[in-house]
């Protein structure tokens, strides 16, 4: 999925990569324009992804 690749490249440029699974989650969330429900604040670094904490 290209959205996950884009997320990974952006995070590489920032020097703070997500884990492999989190990268896929962020990519799918961005592609489908859906929020991520998580306590992991790393998703806050991803442009175009909204995190909902629980």
PATOR-98699 format. One record per residue: residue in three letters; x, y, z of N, C-alpha, C, O in turn. Coordinates in steps of 0.05 Angstrom, whole numbers. Each point is the difference from the previous one (the first is absolute). Example, Ala and Ser with C-alpha at 12.3 -4.5 7.8 and 13.67 -1.06 7.14 Angstrom:
2
<node 'Ala', <264, -114, 156>, <-18, 24, 0>, <18, 24, 0>, <21, 0, 13>>;
<node 'Ser', <-28, 21, -27>, <16, 24, 1>, <-15, 22, 14>, <10, 22, 4>>;
//
This chain:
54
<node 'Unk', <17, -23, 0>, <-17, 23, 0>, <18, 25, 0>, <18, 2, 16>>;
<node 'Unk', <-24, 16, -34>, <17, 24, -3>, <-2, 19, 23>, <19, 13, 7>>;
<node 'Unk', <-42, -12, 6>, <-4, 18, 23>, <19, -8, 22>, <12, 18, 13>>;
<node 'Unk', <-8, -43, -8>, <18, -9, 21>, <29, 6, -7>, <16, 7, 17>>;
<node 'Unk', <-10, -10, -43>, <27, 7, -9>, <5, 30, 3>, <22, 8, 9>>;
<node 'Unk', <-41, 9, -15>, <2, 28, 3>, <5, 8, 30>, <17, 16, 6>>;
<node 'Unk', <-33, -29, 11>, <3, 5, 29>, <29, -7, 9>, <13, 15, 14>>;
<node 'Unk', <-4, -38, -23>, <27, -9, 8>, <21, 19, -10>, <19, 7, 15>>;
<node 'Unk', <-21, 2, -39>, <20, 19, -11>, <0, 27, 15>, <21, 11, 5>>;
<node 'Unk', <-45, -2, 2>, <-2, 25, 15>, <14, -3, 27>, <14, 18, 10>>;
<node 'Unk', <-19, -41, 3>, <11, -4, 26>, <31, -4, -1>, <14, 8, 18>>;
<node 'Unk', <-5, -20, -39>, <29, -3, -4>, <13, 28, -2>, <21, 5, 12>>;
<node 'Unk', <-34, 13, -27>, <11, 27, -3>, <1, 14, 27>, <18, 16, 4>>;
<node 'Unk', <-37, -21, 13>, <0, 12, 26>, <18, -14, 20>, <6, 11, 21>>;
<node 'Unk', <3, -34, -28>, <18, -15, 18>, <-14, -14, 22>, <13, -6, 21>>;
<node 'Unk', <-38, 1, -23>, <-16, -13, 21>, <-20, -19, -12>, <-24, 6, -1>>;
<node 'Unk', <34, -29, -8>, <-18, -20, -13>, <-19, -13, 19>, <5, -3, 24>>;
<node 'Unk', <-28, -4, -34>, <-19, -16, 15>, <8, -29, -3>, <17, -7, -16>>;
<node 'Unk', <-29, -10, 33>, <5, -29, -4>, <-14, -9, -25>, <-17, 15, -11>>;
<node 'Unk', <23, -38, 2>, <-11, -10, -25>, <-31, -2, 1>, <-13, 10, -19>>;
<node 'Unk', <2, -21, 40>, <-29, -2, 2>, <-13, 27, 3>, <-21, 5, -13>>;
<node 'Unk', <33, 13, 29>, <-11, 27, 3>, <0, 15, -27>, <-18, 16, -6>>;
<node 'Unk', <38, -21, -10>, <2, 12, -26>, <-23, -8, -18>, <-12, 16, -13>>;
<node 'Unk', <6, -41, 13>, <-23, -10, -15>, <-26, 12, 10>, <-17, 8, -16>>;
<node 'Unk', <14, -7, 42>, <-25, 11, 12>, <-3, 29, -9>, <-21, 9, -8>>;
<node 'Unk', <43, 6, 11>, <-1, 29, -8>, <-6, 3, -29>, <-15, 18, -8>>;
<node 'Unk', <27, -35, -9>, <-5, 2, -29>, <-29, -5, -7>, <-12, 14, -16>>;
<node 'Unk', <1, -35, 28>, <-29, -6, -5>, <-18, 22, 11>, <-19, 8, -13>>;
<node 'Unk', <26, 3, 36>, <-17, 21, 12>, <1, 25, -18>, <-21, 13, -4>>;
<node 'Unk', <44, -7, -6>, <2, 24, -18>, <-15, -5, -26>, <-14, 17, -9>>;
<node 'Unk', <18, -41, -3>, <-13, -6, -25>, <-30, 1, 2>, <-13, 11, -18>>;
<node 'Unk', <2, -23, 39>, <-29, -1, 3>, <-11, 24, 16>, <-24, 2, 4>>;
<node 'Unk', <41, 16, 4>, <-8, 24, 15>, <-16, -7, 25>, <-20, 12, 6>>;
<node 'Unk', <31, -31, 8>, <-12, -9, 25>, <19, 5, 23>, <25, 0, -4>>;
<node 'Unk', <-35, 6, 28>, <18, 4, 23>, <12, -26, 10>, <-10, -22, -5>>;
<node 'Unk', <32, 24, 19>, <12, -23, 14>, <-7, 3, 29>, <3, 21, 12>>;
<node 'Unk', <-14, -43, -1>, <-7, 0, 29>, <23, -14, 14>, <3, -25, -2>>;
<node 'Unk', <13, 40, 17>, <24, -11, 12>, <10, 19, 22>, <-6, 23, 1>>;
<node 'Unk', <21, -35, 17>, <14, 16, 20>, <28, 7, -9>, <14, 15, 14>>;
<node 'Unk', <-5, -26, -36>, <27, 4, -10>, <2, 28, -13>, <-12, 5, -21>>;
<node 'Unk', <26, 13, 34>, <3, 27, -10>, <17, 3, -25>, <2, 21, -12>>;
<node 'Unk', <11, -43, 4>, <16, 1, -25>, <-17, 7, -24>, <10, 11, -19>>;
<node 'Unk', <-36, -19, 20>, <-18, 7, -23>, <-4, 29, -2>, <-7, 10, -22>>;
<node 'Unk', <12, 6, 43>, <-3, 29, -2>, <20, 12, -18>, <-4, 23, -10>>;
<node 'Unk', <26, -36, 4>, <21, 10, -17>, <-7, -3, -30>, <14, 11, -17>>;
<node 'Unk', <-35, -26, 11>, <-6, -6, -28>, <-20, 20, -10>, <-23, 2, 10>>;
<node 'Unk', <31, 13, -31>, <-18, 20, -12>, <-23, -14, -13>, <3, -20, -14>>;
<node 'Unk', <-27, 31, 18>, <-24, -11, -12>, <-13, -23, 15>, <-19, -12, -10>>;
<node 'Unk', <30, 6, 34>, <-12, -21, 16>, <-8, 12, 27>, <16, 13, 13>>;
<node 'Unk', <-41, -17, -6>, <-11, 9, 25>, <-1, -23, 20>, <-10, -21, -6>>;
<node 'Unk', <21, 25, 30>, <0, -21, 20>, <-21, 7, 21>, <-2, 23, 9>>;
<node 'Unk', <-13, -43, -2>, <-20, 3, 22>, <11, -18, 23>, <3, -24, -3>>;
<node 'Unk', <1, 37, 25>, <10, -14, 24>, <-23, -12, 15>, <-22, 10, -1>>;
<node 'Unk', <27, -32, 14>, <-20, -12, 17>, <10, -4, 28>, <-14, -10, 17>>;
//
